[in-house]
Amino acid sequence: MSYTQTISGTTYTFDGLVDLMAKATPRRSGDELAGCAAESDAERAAAAWQLADLPLTTFLDDPVVPYETDEVTRLIIDTHDRRAFQAVAHLTVGGLRDWFLETAVRKDSAARIARVAPGLTPEMVAAVSKIMRNQDLILAASAATVSAAFRTTVGLPGRISTRLQPNHPTDDPRGIAAATLDGLLMGCGDAVIGINPATDSPHATSDLLHLLDDIRQRFEIPMQSCVLSHVTTTIEMIDQGVPVDLVFQSIAGTEKANSSFGIDISILREANEAARSLHRGTVGDNLMYLETGQGSALSANAHLGTGGKPVDQQTLEARAYAVARVLEPLLVNTVVGFIGPEYLYDGKQIIRAGLEDHFCGKILGLPMGVDVCYTNHAEADQDDMDTLLTLLGVAGAAFVIAVPGADDVMLGYQSLSFHDALYVRRALGLRPAPEFETWLAGLGMVDPDGRILPVDLDTSPLRSLTVAR
C-alpha cells in the first residue's frame, strides 16, 4: 500500500513501508547513494509525520525484506514474542516513542523495557529511532540495562568497558605486547583484548590466541581475548584445542549480506555451541563477539527489500541485531564510521548513526558498544569523536574500542585512544567492569572511586610485558 502526507499544501506519496522508512530517515550519504533518501527536508518531515502514525502491527504484517527469500526475516518473525508485544501492541510508532520517554523517568524503567524487548522487532525499533531527537535516543537507552558476562561483566549501570585493540601491521608479538601493556596501564581491556589479524591464516590465529592467553595467565587478568578471524577459522581453532575465549564475526541484516561474509545463522549457532563446550568462562558463558555497521548490506549489493526497493541502511543495521540477540553475545558493536563517507559523510552523520545504533541494539536486549571512529577521507575529526564518546557514556554504552594514540596503524582508520577511555570514566564518574577493577586494585592501579592511578613501571609486575615473548 502507499502512504500520503500533506504539509503546507504539498502532498507527498510514499510507495510502501520500505519507501516510507527510507524517506523518514535523517539524512545520510549511504541512502542517497542507494537512491532511497528523501529529496528534501520537507519530504523527510512528511515521511516522519506519516511514520509516527503507523501502527506497530504493520511491521508484523508487511516485512521490509520478504519472508520467503530471507532467513533474517524468518528469524525475526518466527522468534517474535507476541506475549511480550501485547504491552505495546496498541501503539503507533509515535506512541512507542512516548512510551519509551515516559518509561525512562520511572524507577523500574530497566525492568519494563526488558519485559517488552522480546516483543519488539528490529524494524519497530528502527522506525521509532527515526522520529527521535538525539536526546531521546540517549535518554531511552540510558534507561535500559543489558549485561553479559564471561570472565568480566559488561553493561552494568555506572560502568563502561573497553576493548583493548593492539593491532599490528605484521602481527609482531613485540608490537602487540607493547600496545597491550600501554592499554592495561590505562585501565583498558575489561571488555576484551581483541586483535584484528593481518592475515586470516589458522597458523597466525593460533599464535595470537596463545600469546593473549599466555598474558592472561601470567598476570592472572580477569579478561577475555579474541582474534578477529573468520568464524570458520575460529571453529577450526576450537577443534584443534587452541585456547579460544570469544568467537568473532561480522554480521549484517539480510541473508544475502551475511552470505557475502561467508556465513549464515546456522554457522554462527554452531560456533557458539562449540565455544561454550569449552567452559572457559568464570562468571558467565556469553562468548560471541559480533560487529556490525551501517552500509554493509549496501556495499555488498544486498540491500534490496520488498518489491525490489532499496531498504535504508539504518533499518538494515537494526535487523542485524536480530541475528545477534539469538546468540546471547558478550559483545556487539557497530563500527560506526569505518566504512567511509560514502555511507556516513561527516561528523554529524556519524554521531547520529552511533546514537541510533546504540539505542536500537540496547533496546533489543544487546550489550551494545560502539567503535567511535572515522576514516581519514571523511568530513570528521577527533572533536566529533569526543562528542560521540561523551554522549555514549551518558547513554550507558556497554563498551567502546581503544587503540594506541587513537590511530589504528594496521586498519588505517581513526578510533579512540586509551586516554579517551580515562577521560569518559573520569568526566562521567564511570568505572571499569567489577572483576577487572578488582584486579587493577590489587596492582595499586585504582583509587577507591575506581579512577586509574599512575604506575611505576619499574616496580610493576606488568613490566615483563615489555620483554618479547
C-alpha positions, 0 to 999 in steps of 0.5 A, a space after each residue: 500500500 502507499 502512504 500520503 502526507 500533506 504539509 503546507 499544501 504539498 502532498 507527498 506519496 510514499 510507495 510502501 513501508 520500505 519507501 516510507 522508512 527510507 524517506 523518514 530517515 535523517 539524512 545520510 550519504 549511504 541512502 542517497 547513494 542507494 537512491 532511497 533518501 528523501 529529496 528534501 527536508 520537507 519530504 523527510 518531515 512528511 515521511 516522519 509525520 506519516 511514520 509516527 502514525 503507523 501502527 506497530 502491527 504493520 511491521 508484523 504484517 508487511 516485512 521490509 525484506 520478504 519472508 520467503 527469500 530471507 532467513 533474517 526475516 524468518 528469524 525475526 518473525 518466527 522468534 517474535 514474542 507476541 506475549 511480550 508485544 501485547 504491552 505495546 501492541 496498541 501503539 503507533 510508532 509515535 506512541 512507542 516513542 512516548 512510551 519509551 520517554 515516559 518509561 525512562 523517568 520511572 524507577 523500574 524503567 530497566 525492568 519494563 523495557 526488558 519485559 517488552 524487548 522480546 516483543 519488539 522487532 528490529 524494524 519497530 525499533 528502527 522506525 521509532 529511532 527515526 522520529 527521535 531527537 538525539 536526546 531521546 535516543 540517549 535518554 531511552 537507552 540510558 534507561 535500559 540495562 543489558 549485561 553479559 558476562 564471561 570472565 568480566 561483566 559488561 553493561 552494568 549501570 555506572 560502568 563502561 568497558 573497553 576493548 583493548 585493540 593492539 593491532 599490528 601491521 605484521 602481527 609482531 608479538 613485540 608490537 602487540 605486547 607493547 600496545 597491550 601493556 600501554 592499554 592495561 596501564 590505562 585501565 583498558 581491556 575489561 571488555 576484551 583484548 581483541 586483535 584484528 589479524 593481518 592475515 586470516 591464516 589458522 597458523 597466525 590465529 593460533 599464535 595470537 590466541 596463545 600469546 593473549 592467553 599466555 598474558 592472561 595467565 601470567 598476570 592472572 587478568 580477569 579478561 577475555 581475548 579474541 582474534 578477529 578471524 573468520 568464524 570458520 577459522 575460529 571453529 577450526 581453532 576450537 577443534 584443534 584445542 587452541 585456547 579460544 575465549 570469544 568467537 568473532 564475526 561480522 554480521 549484517 541484516 539480510 541473508 544475502 549480506 551475511 552470505 557475502 561474509 561467508 556465513 549464515 545463522 546456522 554457522 554462527 549457532 554452531 560456533 557458539 555451541 562449540 565455544 561454550 563446550 569449552 567452559 572457559 568462562 568464570 562468571 558467565 558463558 556469553 562468548 560471541 563477539 559480533 560487529 556490525 555497521 551501517 552500509 554493509 548490506 549496501 556495499 555488498 549489493 544486498 540491500 534490496 527489500 520488498 518489491 525490489 526497493 532499496 531498504 535504508 541502511 539504518 533499518 538494515 543495521 537494526 535487523 542485524 541485531 536480530 541475528 545477534 540477540 539469538 546468540 546471547 553475545 558478550 559483545 556487539 558493536 557497530 563500527 560506526 564510521 569505518 566504512 567511509 563517507 560514502 555511507 556516513 559523510 561527516 561528523 554529524 552523520 556519524 554521531 547520529 548513526 552511533 546514537 541510533 545504533 546504540 539505542 536500537 541494539 540496547 533496546 533489543 536486549 544487546 550489550 551494545 558498544 560502539 567503535 567511535 571512529 572515522 576514516 581519514 577521507 571523511 568530513 570528521 575529526 577527533 572533536 566529533 569523536 569526543 562528542 560521540 564518546 561523551 554522549 555514549 557514556 551518558 547513554 550507558 554504552 556497554 563498551 567502546 574500542 581503544 587503540 594506541 594514540 587513537 590511530 589504528 596503524 594496521 586498519 588505517 582508520 581513526 578510533 579512540 585512544 586509551 586516554 579517551 577511555 580515562 577521560 569518559 570514566 573520569 568526566 562521567 564518574 564511570 568505572 571499569 567492569 567489577 572483576 577487572 577493577 578488582 584486579 587493577 586494585 590489587 596492582 595499586 592501579 585504582 583509587 577507591 572511586 575506581 579512577 586509574 592511578 599512575 604506575 611505576 613501571 619499574 616496580 610493576 609486575 606488568 613490566 615483563 610485558 615489555 620483554 618479547 615473548 
